Amino acid sequence: MSQAKELPIVVIVDDEPEICTSINRCLMRVNAQVHSFTSPRQALNFIKEHEIALIISDQRMPDIDGHDLLKQVRNLAPQSTRIMLSAYQDFDDVSKSFNEGIIDKFISKPWKNVDLVFAVENAINAEHSIESKVTSSKPVAGDIIGESTVMHTLKQQIKMAAGANVPIFVHGETGTGKELVANACHKASSRVKHPFIAVNCANFSEQLIDAQLFGAVKGAYTGAVKDSQGIFAQADGGTVFLDEITTLPLGIQAKLLRVLQEREYTPLGSTVCVSFDTQIVSASSVKLSDAVNAGEFREDLFYRLNVIPLSIAPLRERGEDIAILANYFLSKFSKEQGKQFTDFASSTTSFMKQYHWPGNVRQLENTIHGACIMHDGTEMTREMIENILQQHVGFNQNESTSSTFIENDDENVVPLADVERKAIESAIDKCNGNISQAAALLKVNPSTIYRKMQKW
């Protein structure tokens, strides 16, 4: 009996008795005391008398809803982990609770037992619930570097959303690290031991995209000499990351919608439905709403994929992170290249913070990588950075007092508007008229291309 008293206390609150019973059964193997309540007020009275490690609460309840209940629990037991268990249609309310620091984790109904057990065990850490509360964000922080306010918020959002078992959509400009965020969601979930497969939809062959996603049987198309597994089969139990989702052809979008609704797919050339258990994380540099308005993306698929939206701020809005990232990349590539760089000159750091970095973190990383390869020394100078940036599209030499323009021959200058039109038309031609794919290649919104075309 004395051992039981030392076990961490888990509180379950749901106005439906059968839900409490199901969660109790699910947590039977967890090394904790589990107490369930159908009345939020009774739960609060219990919490006033006991030191709890974790609480799992429904959102929609009579008398006191989950938001208000967990807000009071935060005051009564600030060290406790607070999990909201609710239908994903409530995510606006859940997001509000999270932004106010009321909840730590969100799990959707119907939940997967493995996700619920994983979240509880991770939070209470078997016996040391308070210590695990402090360190539980480690799997999320992982490779995501940044101390700015927006990045702290993003890391917390990942922690809340991971394992929710509903689709996650990540929006961010090219180079901001959308795959990194998707991978963090995977690592912070119970699926971490299963595959994480990332694919760029813009790279798919339109003729074979069905087979690439869902597999194909022998003879389904010319060249199909044997059965082949698609991405969904390869990632079963894990996570599929669909980058640049807005470039998918409308026909495949319709099939993907059915697949997400039914949780099963049919390989190309087959009549047999295959069920799957995969977390879907999608992303795009184009806002889904913009793609819907442009007629390039299905509105019903938008609502299916945009259940939990995560947004990554561009590097230019993460000022304090630039120096942190730059030092990380300098140390990494200096070691890889066998160089002696240990620091940046003060003028270099100032320049990097002021530069707008249109290619975001990827551009910063590649720039420092190139500078490490092309230069030697112990201190990286501004000139070394600019030497690499001058080769990048869109580099504005007016931002550099040490750089000079090459004297132009007016007769050979092409008007900027003509260069822009040629680039857009070339991209559209390359993508066989698909505006969303062309926009992804050009790193702009489809609406920008439509506006330019109307102007022409």
C-alpha positions, 0 to 999 in steps of 0.5 A: 500500500505504501508503494501505491501512495508514491505513484503519480496521480492521474486524473480523468475528467469526462461527463460520459462514464463510458469514456472514463471507463475506456481511458481507465482501461487504456491506462491500466498498464501505466505505473500511476494511480488513475482517478476518473470523474464525470463531474468537473467540480468533483475533480476540482475538489479532489485536486485541492486535496491531492498533488496530481501529476497529470490531468486528462480532460474533455473540452465540451462538458456541462457546468464547466468546460475543459478550458475553464477546468484546466485553467483552475487546475493550472492555478491549483497544480501548476506543475501538473501536465494538462492534456485536452482530449476532444474532437478535432472540430474543437481545435479553435477552442483548444488552440485558445487554451494552448495559447493561454498556457492552460494545456500542454497537449491535445489528443483528438477523439477518437484517440489511439490507445498507443498515443494516449499511453505514450503521452501519459508515460512521457509526461509522468516519466514513470515515477518523476512527474515534475522532472519530466514536465521540465524535460518533456520538450526535448524530443520536440526541440531536437534539431529546431534551432532558435530562441526567438519568441515565435520559435518558442511558440512553434516548439510548444505548438509542436509539442501540443499537436504531436500525437493528436492523430489528426492531419497537420498542415505546415505553412512557411516560405521556402527554406524555413524548415517545414520538413524539420517541423514535420519531423519534430511532430513525428519524433514527439509522437508515439510513432517515433519508432516507425518510418518518417517518409518525406516527399515533395509533391512538385517532383511527382510524375503526374502519370505515375503519382497515383502509384507513387502514393498508393502503390501498384500491382504488376501490369497496372501500367507500362513498366510495372513488372512487379507489385510495388509499394507506395509511400503510404504502405512504406510509412505504415505506423509512422508519418507521411510528410507531403511537401508542396501539397498544393501542386498535386493534380486535382484528380489526385486531390480527390483520391487523397480526400477519400483516402483520408476520410476512409483511412484506406486506399486502393493500389493502382490496378487493384480492386482490394482496399488496404487500410493504413495507420499513418499520421499525415503532415502536409506543407506548402510555401503557398497558403492553402486558402490562396490555392483554393481561391485560385482554383488550384486546390479543393476546398473540401481537402483544405478542411481535411488537411488544415485541422492543426495549422502550424506556421513558420516565421521567415528568417527576417522576422526572427532577428535574434535567431540569425546569429544563433543559426549562423554560429551553429552552421559555422561550427558545423561546416568549419569542422566538416571542412577542416577549417579553423573558423571560430567566430564572425567579425562584429560587422559580419554579424550586423550585416547578417542580421540586417540582410533579408534572407529571401531563401531563409534558413536554407540560404543562410546555411548554404552561404556559410557552407560556401564561405567555409569552403572558399575561404580560410582563417579563424574569423569569418568576415563580411566580405566572405559572406558577400562573396557567396551572396553575390552569386545568389538570385535576388542579392541586393548589392545596395545592402553592401557598402563594400560591394560595387556594381559592375558598370552596365552597358545600357544597350544590353540591359533588359527591362526587369518587367521583361525578365520577370515575364520570361521567368514566369512563362518559362515556369508555367511552360515547364509545369505544363500550365499548372499555376500552383506548381509554377508558383512553387518553383518561383517561390511566390503565391499563385495569386501573384502569377494570376495578377501578373498575367491579368496585367499583361 
